[in-house]
Amino acid sequence: MLYNDSVWFDNKLWLSSDYEFKTVTGDKVEPAMFGEQRLPFSGHMDARDGLLVIASLHQVYAFDGKQWQCLVSPYE
């Protein structure tokens, strides 16, 4: 799989592609999770000033290490 971006945030390596959002822990590449919930995000991402932001064509989400927040969505 080719990834659009990889960033180090919240003591994890995060990977994003046009179709997936994953984390790397040790030697495991797994779907990005928040608690027991799989995160359905994809696109491009960056981490700055204590925030991880991931943006697709239609949505933008930010994570501060504790909570996910929707910043842009045509569905809400």
Order of alpha helices (4+ residues) and beta strands (2+ residues): beta-beta-beta-beta-beta-beta-beta-beta-beta-beta
